């Protein structure tokens, strides 16, 4: 699968994070976005590729959902994560099902960079976590080989 964002079509090389200017905060009033990660977004190598460095995470979980597996074919995403099998997630509706993960708080640029990384096989949707916090998650697109 190719993508218009550039990441899926070849990705960053070397020290080029997806975030245009990591670490630069020239707008203190910038909007922040909570993103719940249950997989590769918590990996140091992925955070380096996307954001230019580590992003602190706060533990949380998602009740009524369960993990699945998504096969990834995009070489840049595989290089960043180290695997062609990524965790996916699906709503089960069963309160006994629970997916543990972490919440990353990102600015607008970080969210846009995450959208580019996750554009290969995933789409963003909003959920309410076990803590009551609202966050974005990336769920597998139905019927798409990434």
DSSP file (Angstrom, degrees, kcal/mol; ACC not computed):
  #  RESIDUE AA STRUCTURE BP1 BP2  ACC     N-H-->O    O-->H-N    N-H-->O    O-->H-N    TCO  KAPPA ALPHA  PHI   PSI    X-CA   Y-CA   Z-CA
    1    1 A X              0   0    0      0, 0.0     2,-0.3     0, 0.0    72,-0.0   0.000 360.0 360.0 360.0 132.3    0.0    0.0    0.0
    2    2 A X        -     0   0    0      7,-0.1     2,-0.3    72,-0.1     7,-0.1  -0.700 360.0-155.2-104.0 162.6    1.4    3.4   -0.8
    3    3 A X    >   -     0   0    0     -2,-0.3     3,-0.7     1,-0.1     6,-0.2  -0.966  24.2-135.1-138.6 152.7    0.4    6.6    0.9
    4    4 A X  T 3  S+     0   0    0     -2,-0.3    -1,-0.1     1,-0.2    -2,-0.0   0.587  96.8  75.0 -79.9 -10.4    0.3   10.3    0.0
    5    5 A X  T 3  S-     0   0    0    111,-0.1    -1,-0.2     1,-0.1   111,-0.1   0.640  99.1-126.3 -80.9 -12.4    1.9   11.2    3.4
    6    6 A X  S < >S+     0   0    0     -3,-0.7     5,-2.1   110,-0.1     4,-0.3  -0.037  92.7  84.5  95.3 -33.0    5.4   10.1    2.4
    7    7 A X  T > 5S+     0   0    0      3,-0.2     3,-1.4     1,-0.2    69,-0.2   0.962  93.8  41.8 -69.9 -49.8    5.8    7.8    5.4
    8    8 A X  T 3 5S+     0   0    0      1,-0.3    68,-0.3   108,-0.2    -1,-0.2   0.760 112.4  57.7 -68.5 -22.9    4.1    4.8    3.9
    9    9 A X  T 3 5S-     0   0    0     -6,-0.2    -1,-0.3    -7,-0.1    -2,-0.2   0.441 144.6 -39.3 -87.6   0.6    5.8    5.5    0.6
   10   10 A X  T < 5S-     0   0    0     -3,-1.4    -3,-0.2    -4,-0.3    -2,-0.2   0.233  80.9-143.3 163.8 -22.0    9.3    5.3    2.1
   11   11 A X      < -     0   0    0     -5,-2.1     2,-0.1     2,-0.1    -4,-0.1   0.138  42.3 -37.9  70.0 177.3    9.3    6.9    5.5
   12   12 A X        -     0   0    0     37,-0.1     2,-0.4     4,-0.1     5,-0.1  -0.413  57.4-138.4 -72.2 151.9   11.9    9.0    7.2
   13   13 A X    >   -     0   0    0     -2,-0.1     3,-1.2     4,-0.1     2,-0.2  -0.933  58.4 -35.2-113.5 138.3   15.5    8.0    6.7
   14   14 A X  T 3  S-     0   0    0     -2,-0.4    -2,-0.1     1,-0.2     0, 0.0  -0.340 131.8  -0.7  60.0-117.2   18.0    8.0    9.5
   15   15 A X  T 3  S+     0   0    0     -2,-0.2     2,-1.0     2,-0.1    -1,-0.2   0.071  96.6 118.1 -97.9  22.9   17.3   10.9   12.0
   16   16 A X    <   -     0   0    0     -3,-1.2    -4,-0.1     2,-0.0    36,-0.1  -0.756  47.7-163.0 -94.8  95.8   14.3   12.4   10.2
   17   17 A X        -     0   0    0     -2,-1.0    33,-0.3     2,-0.2    34,-0.1  -0.344  28.2-120.6 -71.2 159.5   11.3   12.1   12.5
   18   18 A X  S    S+     0   0    0     31,-1.7     2,-0.4    -6,-0.1    33,-0.2   0.792  94.2  89.3 -68.1 -27.7    7.8   12.5   11.1
   19   19 A X  S >  S-     0   0    0     31,-2.2     3,-0.6     1,-0.1    -2,-0.2  -0.590  80.7-138.0 -72.4 127.9    7.3   15.4   13.4
   20   20 A X  T 3  S+     0   0    0     -2,-0.4     2,-0.3     1,-0.3    -1,-0.1   0.898  90.2   8.0 -57.5 -47.4    8.4   18.5   11.6
   21   21 A X  T >  S-     0   0    0      3,-0.1     3,-1.6    -3,-0.0    -1,-0.3  -0.669  80.7-157.5-137.5  80.9   10.2   20.2   14.5
   22   22 A X  T <  S+     0   0    0     -3,-0.6     3,-0.1    -2,-0.3    30,-0.1  -0.291  76.9  13.6 -62.1 140.3   10.4   17.9   17.5
   23   23 A X  T 3  S+     0   0    0      1,-0.2     2,-0.6    28,-0.1    -1,-0.2   0.349  91.5 124.3  82.3  -7.4   10.9   19.6   20.8
   24   24 A X    <   +     0   0    0     -3,-1.6     2,-0.5     1,-0.1    -1,-0.2  -0.783  32.5 177.5 -91.3 120.1   10.1   23.1   19.5
   25   25 A X        +     0   0    0     -2,-0.6     3,-0.2     1,-0.1    -1,-0.1  -0.716  18.4 150.5-123.4  80.2    7.2   24.7   21.5
   26   26 A X        +     0   0    0     -2,-0.5     2,-0.4     1,-0.2    -1,-0.1   0.411  68.3  56.1 -90.8   2.5    6.8   28.1   20.1
   27   27 A X    >   -     0   0    0      1,-0.1     3,-2.0    -3,-0.1    -1,-0.2  -0.793  60.8-175.4-136.5  92.6    3.1   28.2   21.0
   28   28 A X  T 3  S+     0   0    0     -2,-0.4    -1,-0.1     1,-0.3    -2,-0.0   0.731  85.0  58.6 -61.7 -23.2    2.4   27.6   24.7
   29   29 A X  T 3  S+     0   0    0      2,-0.0    -1,-0.3     0, 0.0    -2,-0.0   0.257  78.2 141.7 -90.8  13.0   -1.4   27.6   24.1
   30   30 A X    <   -     0   0    0     -3,-2.0     2,-0.1     1,-0.1    -5,-0.0  -0.186  58.0-106.4 -56.3 143.7   -1.1   24.7   21.6
   31   31 A X        -     0   0    0      1,-0.0    77,-0.6     2,-0.0     2,-0.3  -0.451  33.1-148.3 -69.9 142.8   -3.9   22.2   21.7
   32   32 A X  E     -A  107   0A   0     75,-0.2     2,-0.4    -2,-0.1    75,-0.2  -0.851   7.1-158.9-113.5 155.7   -3.0   18.8   23.2
   33   33 A X  E     -A  106   0A   0     73,-3.0    73,-3.1    -2,-0.3     2,-0.5  -0.998  12.0-138.6-134.8 130.4   -4.5   15.4   22.3
   34   34 A X  E     -A  105   0A   0     -2,-0.4   102,-2.9    71,-0.2     2,-0.5  -0.789  20.6-171.1 -89.5 130.0   -4.5   12.2   24.3
   35   35 A X  E     -Ab 104 136A   0     69,-2.7    69,-3.0    -2,-0.5     2,-0.6  -0.987  14.7-143.4-123.5 123.1   -3.7    9.1   22.3
   36   36 A X  E     -A  103   0A   0    100,-3.2     2,-0.5    -2,-0.5   102,-0.4  -0.763  18.7-165.5 -87.3 123.0   -4.2    5.6   23.8
   37   37 A X  E     +A  102   0A   0     65,-3.5    65,-2.5    -2,-0.6   100,-0.0  -0.932  24.6 167.4-112.8 132.5   -1.5    3.2   22.7
   38   38 A X  S    S+     0   0    0     -2,-0.5    -1,-0.1    63,-0.2     2,-0.1   0.202  74.0   8.2-118.1   8.5   -1.8   -0.5   23.1
   39   39 A X  S >  S+     0   0    0     48,-0.1     3,-1.9    47,-0.0     4,-0.2  -0.274 118.3   1.5-152.3-125.0    1.1   -1.4   20.8
   40   40 A X  G >  S+     0   0    0      1,-0.3     3,-1.9     2,-0.2     6,-0.3   0.687 107.6  74.6 -65.6 -23.0    4.0    0.1   18.8
   41   41 A X  G 3  S+     0   0    0      1,-0.3    -1,-0.3     5,-0.1    -4,-0.1   0.681  94.3  56.8 -64.4 -13.9    3.5    3.7   19.7
   42   42 A X  G <  S+     0   0    0     -3,-1.9    -1,-0.3     4,-0.1     2,-0.2   0.557  84.8 104.3 -90.0  -9.3    5.0    2.9   23.1
   43   43 A X  S <> S-     0   0    0     -3,-1.9     4,-2.6    -4,-0.2     5,-0.2  -0.517  71.9-135.9 -76.4 138.2    8.2    1.5   21.6
   44   44 A X  H  > S+     0   0    0      1,-0.2     4,-2.4    -2,-0.2     5,-0.2   0.882 104.6  52.6 -58.4 -41.2   11.3    3.7   21.8
   45   45 A X  H  > S+     0   0    0      2,-0.2     4,-1.9     1,-0.2    -1,-0.2   0.871 111.4  46.5 -65.7 -36.2   12.3    3.1   18.2
   46   46 A X  H  > S+     0   0    0     -6,-0.3     4,-2.5     2,-0.2     5,-0.3   0.917 111.9  49.9 -71.5 -43.7    8.8    4.1   16.9
   47   47 A X  H  X>S+     0   0    0     -4,-2.6     4,-2.7     1,-0.2     6,-1.1   0.886 110.7  51.2 -62.1 -37.8    8.7    7.2   19.1
   48   48 A X  H  X5S+     0   0    0     -4,-2.4     4,-1.0     4,-0.3    -1,-0.2   0.931 112.7  45.5 -62.3 -45.0   12.2    8.2   17.8
   49   49 A X  H  <5S+     0   0    0     -4,-1.9   -31,-1.7    -5,-0.2    -2,-0.2   0.857 124.5  32.1 -67.1 -36.2   10.9    7.7   14.2
   50   50 A X  H  <5S+     0   0    0     -4,-2.5   -31,-2.2   -33,-0.3    -2,-0.2   0.923 135.9  16.9 -88.5 -48.1    7.7    9.6   14.7
   51   51 A X  H  <5S-     0   0    0     -4,-2.7    -3,-0.2    -5,-0.3    -2,-0.1   0.540  97.2-112.7-109.1 -10.2    8.5   12.3   17.3
   52   52 A X  S  <<S+     0   0    0     -4,-1.0     2,-0.3    -5,-0.9    -4,-0.3   0.536  88.3   5.9  88.1   5.9   12.2   12.5   17.4
   53   53 A X  S    S-     0   0    0     -6,-1.1    -2,-0.3    -7,-0.1    -3,-0.1  -0.964 101.6 -35.9 167.6-178.1   12.5   11.1   20.9
   54   54 A X        -     0   0    0     -2,-0.3     2,-0.5    -3,-0.1   -10,-0.1  -0.285  41.3-155.9 -68.6 147.6   10.6    9.6   23.8
   55   55 A X        -     0   0    0    -13,-0.1    -8,-0.1    51,-0.0    51,-0.1  -0.990  24.2-119.7-120.7 121.9    7.1   10.7   24.7
   56   56 A X        -     0   0    0     -2,-0.5    49,-0.6    49,-0.1     2,-0.3  -0.298  31.0-158.8 -59.9 144.2    6.0   10.1   28.3
   57   57 A X  E     -C  104   0A   0     47,-0.1     2,-0.5   -15,-0.1    47,-0.2  -0.941  11.4-147.2-126.6 150.5    3.0    7.8   28.7
   58   58 A X  E     -C  103   0A   0     45,-1.7    45,-2.8    -2,-0.3    43,-0.0  -0.969  31.3-112.6-114.8 126.5    0.5    7.3   31.5
   59   59 A X  E     +C  102   0A   0     -2,-0.5     2,-0.3    43,-0.2    43,-0.3  -0.269  52.5 142.2 -59.7 142.0   -0.9    3.8   32.1
   60   60 A X  E     -C  101   0A   0     41,-1.8    41,-2.4    70,-0.0     2,-0.3  -0.922  30.8-140.2-161.0-180.0   -4.6    3.3   31.3
   61   61 A X  E     -C  100   0A   0     -2,-0.3    69,-3.1    39,-0.2     2,-0.5  -0.960  10.3-129.6-149.7 166.9   -6.8    0.7   29.8
   62   62 A X  E >   -C   99   0A   0     37,-2.3    37,-2.3    -2,-0.3     3,-0.6  -0.979  22.9-150.9-125.0 117.1   -9.8    0.2   27.6
   63   63 A X  E 3  S+C   98   0A   0     -2,-0.5    35,-0.2    65,-0.3    32,-0.1  -0.678  77.0  28.0 -92.7 140.1  -12.7   -1.9   28.8
   64   64 A X  T 3  S+     0   0    0     33,-3.0    28,-2.6    30,-0.5    29,-2.5   0.637 101.7  98.1  87.0  15.2  -14.9   -3.9   26.4
   65   65 A X  E <   -E   91   0B   0     -3,-0.6    -1,-0.4    32,-0.4     2,-0.3  -0.905  52.6-160.5-129.4 158.6  -12.2   -4.2   23.8
   66   66 A X  E     -E   90   0B   0     24,-2.5    24,-2.4    -2,-0.3     2,-0.2  -0.967  24.3-102.8-139.2 157.2   -9.7   -7.0   22.9
   67   67 A X  E     +E   89   0B   0     -2,-0.3    22,-0.3    22,-0.2     2,-0.2  -0.471  35.9 173.3 -79.1 148.1   -6.4   -7.3   21.0
   68   68 A X  E     -E   88   0B   0     20,-2.0    20,-2.3    -2,-0.2     2,-0.4  -0.698  30.6-106.5-132.4-173.3   -6.1   -8.6   17.5
   69   69 A X  E     -E   87   0B   0     18,-0.3     2,-0.4    -2,-0.2    18,-0.2  -0.980  22.1-163.8-125.4 138.6   -3.2   -8.8   15.1
   70   70 A X  E     -E   86   0B   0     16,-3.2    16,-3.1    -2,-0.4     2,-0.5  -0.983  16.6-137.5-120.3 127.4   -2.6   -6.7   11.9
   71   71 A X  E     -E   85   0B   0     -2,-0.4    75,-1.2    14,-0.2     2,-0.4  -0.751  20.1-155.9 -85.8 127.1   -0.1   -7.7    9.3
   72   72 A X        +     0   0    0     12,-3.8    49,-0.1    -2,-0.5    73,-0.0  -0.848  21.2 174.6-105.0 136.5    1.9   -4.7    8.0
   73   73 A X        +     0   0    0     73,-0.6     2,-0.4    -2,-0.4    -1,-0.1   0.517  46.3 108.9-115.4 -11.5    3.6   -4.7    4.6
   74   74 A X     >  -     0   0    0     72,-1.1     4,-2.3     1,-0.2     3,-0.3  -0.557  60.6-148.1 -72.3 120.8    4.9   -1.1    4.5
   75   75 A X  H  > S+     0   0    0     -2,-0.4     4,-2.5     1,-0.2    -1,-0.2   0.841  94.1  53.3 -60.4 -36.1    8.7   -1.3    4.8
   76   76 A X  H  > S+     0   0    0    -68,-0.3     4,-1.9     2,-0.2    -1,-0.2   0.892 110.9  45.9 -68.0 -38.7    9.1    2.1    6.6
   77   77 A X  H  > S+     0   0    0     -3,-0.3     4,-2.1     2,-0.2     6,-0.3   0.902 113.5  49.6 -69.9 -40.8    6.6    1.1    9.3
   78   78 A X  H  X S+     0   0    0     -4,-2.3     4,-3.2     1,-0.2     5,-0.4   0.910 110.2  51.5 -62.9 -41.9    8.2   -2.3    9.7
   79   79 A X  H  < S+     0   0    0     -4,-2.5    -2,-0.2     1,-0.2    -1,-0.2   0.900 111.6  46.7 -62.5 -40.6   11.6   -0.7   10.0
   80   80 A X  H  < S+     0   0    0     -4,-1.9    -1,-0.2     1,-0.2    -2,-0.2   0.883 124.4  31.1 -69.0 -38.0   10.4    1.7   12.7
   81   81 A X  H  < S-     0   0    0     -4,-2.1    -2,-0.2     2,-0.2    -3,-0.2   0.727  97.0-130.6 -95.2 -24.1    8.7   -1.0   14.7
   82   82 A X  S  < S+     0   0    0     -4,-3.2     2,-0.3    -5,-0.3    -3,-0.2   0.575  77.0  75.5  84.3   9.6   10.9   -4.0   13.9
   83   83 A X        -     0   0    0     -5,-0.4    -2,-0.2    -6,-0.3    -1,-0.2  -0.998  64.5-147.7-152.6 151.0    7.9   -6.3   13.0
   84   84 A X  S    S+     0   0    0     -2,-0.3   -12,-3.8    -3,-0.1     2,-0.6   0.420  89.0  74.6 -96.5   0.1    5.4   -6.9   10.3
   85   85 A X  E     +E   71   0B   0    -14,-0.2     2,-0.3    -7,-0.1   -14,-0.2  -0.958  64.2 178.7-113.6 118.4    2.8   -8.0   12.9
   86   86 A X  E     -E   70   0B   0    -16,-3.1   -16,-3.2    -2,-0.6     2,-0.2  -0.848  33.8-100.9-115.3 151.3    1.3   -5.1   14.9
   87   87 A X  E     -E   69   0B   0     -2,-0.3   -18,-0.3   -18,-0.2     2,-0.2  -0.470  38.5-171.9 -67.2 140.5   -1.4   -5.2   17.6
   88   88 A X  E     -E   68   0B   0    -20,-2.3   -20,-2.0    -2,-0.2     2,-0.3  -0.690   9.0-143.4-117.4 178.6   -4.8   -4.3   16.5
   89   89 A X  E     -E   67   0B   0    -22,-0.3    51,-0.5    -2,-0.2     2,-0.3  -0.997  13.0-174.5-146.1 145.5   -7.9   -3.7   18.6
   90   90 A X  E     -E   66   0B   0    -24,-2.4   -24,-2.5    -2,-0.3     2,-0.4  -0.998  31.6-109.3-142.8 147.2  -11.6   -4.5   18.3
   91   91 A X  E     +E   65   0B   0     -2,-0.3   -26,-0.3   -26,-0.2   -27,-0.1  -0.588  33.6 171.6 -73.9 127.5  -14.6   -3.7   20.3
   92   92 A X        -     0   0    0    -28,-2.6   -27,-0.2    -2,-0.4    -1,-0.2   0.686  32.5-141.0-104.8 -28.3  -16.0   -6.8   22.0
   93   93 A X        +     0   0    0    -29,-2.5     2,-0.6     1,-0.3   -28,-0.1   0.374  61.8 126.2  79.9  -5.5  -18.6   -5.2   24.2
   94   94 A X    >   -     0   0    0    -30,-0.2     3,-2.1     1,-0.1   -30,-0.5  -0.776  55.7-150.6 -89.1 117.2  -17.7   -7.7   27.0
   95   95 A X  T 3  S+     0   0    0     -2,-0.6    -1,-0.1     1,-0.3   -31,-0.1   0.662  95.5  65.4 -63.6 -13.4  -16.9   -5.9   30.2
   96   96 A X  T 3  S+     0   0    0    -33,-0.1     2,-0.3   -32,-0.1    -1,-0.3   0.712  85.5  87.6 -78.5 -19.9  -14.5   -8.7   31.1
   97   97 A X    <   +     0   0    0     -3,-2.1   -33,-3.0   -31,-0.0   -32,-0.4  -0.619  57.3 172.0 -80.5 138.2  -12.3   -7.8   28.1
   98   98 A X  E     - C   0  63A   0     -2,-0.3     2,-0.5   -35,-0.2   -35,-0.2  -0.986  22.7-157.3-150.4 133.9   -9.7   -5.2   28.8
   99   99 A X  E     - C   0  62A   0    -37,-2.3   -37,-2.3    -2,-0.3     2,-0.3  -0.965  15.9-151.8-114.0 119.5   -6.7   -3.9   26.8
  100  100 A X  E     + C   0  61A   0     -2,-0.5     2,-0.2   -39,-0.2   -39,-0.2  -0.634  36.4 122.5 -87.8 148.5   -3.9   -2.3   28.9
  101  101 A X  E     - C   0  60A   0    -41,-2.4   -41,-1.8    -2,-0.3     2,-0.3  -0.844  49.7 -85.7-170.6-152.8   -1.8    0.4   27.4
  102  102 A X  E     -AC  37  59A   0    -65,-2.5   -65,-3.5   -43,-0.3     2,-0.5  -0.982  22.7-125.3-143.7 153.3   -0.6    4.0   27.8
  103  103 A X  E     -AC  36  58A   0    -45,-2.8   -45,-1.7    -2,-0.3     2,-0.5  -0.880  19.5-162.3-102.2 124.3   -1.8    7.5   27.1
  104  104 A X  E     -AC  35  57A   0    -69,-3.0   -69,-2.7    -2,-0.5     2,-0.7  -0.895  10.9-145.7 -99.9 132.5    0.5    9.8   25.1
  105  105 A X  E     +A   34   0A   0    -49,-0.6     2,-0.3    -2,-0.5   -71,-0.2  -0.905  28.4 179.2-101.4 116.7   -0.3   13.5   25.3
  106  106 A X  E     -A   33   0A   0    -73,-3.1   -73,-3.0    -2,-0.7     2,-0.1  -0.818  25.0-130.1-119.3 152.1    0.6   15.1   21.9
  107  107 A X  E  >  -A   32   0A   0     -2,-0.3     4,-2.5   -75,-0.2     5,-0.2  -0.297  48.8 -84.7 -85.2-177.8    0.5   18.5   20.4
  108  108 A X  H  > S+     0   0    0    -77,-0.6     4,-2.4     1,-0.2     5,-0.2   0.896 131.0  49.3 -57.3 -42.7   -1.1   19.1   17.0
  109  109 A X  H  > S+     0   0    0      1,-0.2     4,-2.2     2,-0.2    -1,-0.2   0.891 110.7  50.2 -65.2 -39.6    2.2   18.3   15.2
  110  110 A X  H  > S+     0   0    0      2,-0.2     4,-2.2     1,-0.2    -2,-0.2   0.892 110.8  49.0 -65.2 -40.2    2.5   15.0   17.2
  111  111 A X  H  X S+     0   0    0     -4,-2.5     4,-2.5     2,-0.2    -2,-0.2   0.916 111.3  49.6 -65.6 -42.2   -1.0   14.0   16.4
  112  112 A X  H  X S+     0   0    0     -4,-2.4     4,-1.9    -5,-0.2    -2,-0.2   0.895 111.1  49.8 -63.3 -39.5   -0.5   14.7   12.7
  113  113 A X  H  X S+     0   0    0     -4,-2.2     4,-2.2     2,-0.2    -1,-0.2   0.886 110.4  50.4 -65.3 -39.0    2.7   12.7   12.7
  114  114 A X  H  X S+     0   0    0     -4,-2.2     4,-3.0     1,-0.2    -2,-0.2   0.904 107.1  54.3 -65.8 -41.2    0.9    9.8   14.4
  115  115 A X  H  X S+     0   0    0     -4,-2.5     4,-0.8     1,-0.2    -1,-0.2   0.906 108.8  49.3 -57.6 -41.5   -1.8   10.0   11.8
  116  116 A X  H >< S+     0   0    0     -4,-1.9     3,-0.5     2,-0.2     4,-0.3   0.929 113.7  45.1 -65.0 -44.4    0.8    9.6    9.1
  117  117 A X  H >< S+     0   0    0     -4,-2.2     3,-0.8     1,-0.2    -2,-0.2   0.924 118.2  42.8 -63.6 -44.9    2.4    6.6   10.8
  118  118 A X  H 3X S+     0   0    0     -4,-3.0     4,-1.3     1,-0.2    -1,-0.2   0.489  87.1  93.0 -82.4  -3.4   -0.9    4.9   11.5
  119  119 A X  T <<  +     0   0    0     -4,-0.8     2,-1.4    -3,-0.5    -1,-0.2   0.700  66.7  85.6 -64.3 -16.6   -2.3    5.7    8.0
  120  120 A X  T <4 S-     0   0    0     -3,-0.8    -1,-0.2    -4,-0.3    26,-0.1  -0.670 121.4 -25.7 -88.4  86.5   -1.0    2.3    7.0
  121  121 A X  T  4 S+     0   0    0     -2,-1.4    20,-2.7     1,-0.2     2,-0.3   0.353 119.5  85.4  98.6  -5.9   -3.9    0.0    8.0
  122  122 A X  E  <  -D  140   0A   0     -4,-1.3     2,-0.3    18,-0.3    -1,-0.2  -0.876  51.5-158.8-129.1 159.1   -5.5    2.0   10.8
  123  123 A X  E     -D  139   0A   0     16,-2.4    16,-2.7    -2,-0.3     2,-0.3  -0.979  26.6-114.6-133.8 150.8   -8.0    4.8   11.3
  124  124 A X  E     +D  138   0A   0     -2,-0.3     2,-0.3    14,-0.2    14,-0.2  -0.648  37.7 164.6 -89.4 137.4   -8.4    7.1   14.3
  125  125 A X  E     -D  137   0A   0     12,-2.6    12,-2.8    -2,-0.3     2,-0.3  -0.960  33.7-110.4-144.5 161.4  -11.5    7.1   16.5
  126  126 A X  E     +D  136   0A   0     -2,-0.3     2,-0.3    10,-0.2    10,-0.2  -0.739  35.9 169.7 -98.6 141.5  -12.4    8.4   20.0
  127  127 A X  E     -D  135   0A   0      8,-2.8     8,-2.5    -2,-0.3     2,-0.5  -0.917  33.7-120.0-139.7 165.6  -13.0    6.3   23.1
  128  128 A X  E     -D  134   0A   0     -2,-0.3   -65,-0.3     6,-0.2     6,-0.2  -0.964  34.2-143.4-108.9 125.5  -13.4    6.7   26.8
  129  129 A X    >   -     0   0    0      4,-3.1     3,-2.1    -2,-0.5   -67,-0.2  -0.251  29.6 -96.1 -84.0 171.3  -10.8    4.9   28.8
  130  130 A X  T 3  S+     0   0    0    -69,-3.1   -68,-0.1     1,-0.3    -1,-0.1   0.808 125.3  57.4 -57.0 -31.6  -11.2    3.1   32.2
  131  131 A X  T 3  S-     0   0    0    -70,-0.3    -1,-0.3     2,-0.1     3,-0.1   0.611 119.8-109.9 -73.9 -12.4   -9.9    6.2   33.9
  132  132 A X  S <  S+     0   0    0     -3,-2.1     2,-0.2     1,-0.4    -2,-0.1   0.298  75.9 136.4  95.4  -7.4  -12.8    8.2   32.4
  133  133 A X        -     0   0    0     -5,-0.1    -4,-3.1     1,-0.0     2,-0.4  -0.522  53.2-131.4 -74.2 136.9  -10.3   10.1   30.1
  134  134 A X  E     + D   0 128A   0     -6,-0.2     2,-0.3    -2,-0.2    -6,-0.2  -0.753  38.3 163.7 -88.0 136.8  -11.3   10.6   26.5
  135  135 A X  E     - D   0 127A   0     -8,-2.5    -8,-2.8    -2,-0.4     2,-0.3  -0.972  38.0-108.3-149.2 160.1   -8.6    9.6   24.0
  136  136 A X  E     -bD  35 126A   0   -102,-2.9  -100,-3.2    -2,-0.3     2,-0.3  -0.678  33.5-175.2 -83.9 145.5   -7.9    8.8   20.4
  137  137 A X  E     - D   0 125A   0    -12,-2.8   -12,-2.6    -2,-0.3     2,-0.6  -0.944  23.3-128.2-132.2 161.4   -7.1    5.2   19.4
  138  138 A X  E     - D   0 124A   0   -102,-0.4     2,-0.3    -2,-0.3   -14,-0.2  -0.949  27.2-170.7-111.7 117.9   -6.2    3.7   16.1
  139  139 A X  E     - D   0 123A   0    -16,-2.7   -16,-2.4    -2,-0.6   -49,-0.1  -0.807  32.6 -95.0-107.7 147.5   -8.3    0.8   15.0
  140  140 A X  E     - D   0 122A   0    -51,-0.5     2,-0.3    -2,-0.3   -18,-0.3  -0.324  38.9-118.5 -59.5 138.8   -7.6   -1.5   12.1
  141  141 A X    >   -     0   0    0    -20,-2.7     3,-1.3     3,-0.1     2,-0.1  -0.624  37.9-103.6 -74.0 135.7   -9.4   -0.6    8.9
  142  142 A X  T 3  S-     0   0    0     -2,-0.3    -1,-0.1     1,-0.2     3,-0.1  -0.397  96.4  -1.6 -64.0 131.9  -11.7   -3.4    7.8
  143  143 A X  T 3  S+     0   0    0      1,-0.2     2,-0.5    -2,-0.1    -1,-0.2   0.685  97.0 130.7  68.4  20.8  -10.4   -5.5    4.9
  144  144 A X    <   -     0   0    0     -3,-1.3     2,-0.6   -23,-0.2    -1,-0.2  -0.927  47.8-150.1-112.7 125.7   -7.2   -3.5    4.4
  145  145 A X              0   0    0     -2,-0.5   -24,-0.1     1,-0.1   -73,-0.1  -0.812 360.0 360.0 -85.5 127.6   -3.8   -5.1    4.1
  146  146 A X              0   0    0    -75,-1.2   -72,-1.1    -2,-0.6   -73,-0.6   0.444 360.0 360.0 -94.6 360.0   -1.3   -2.6    5.4
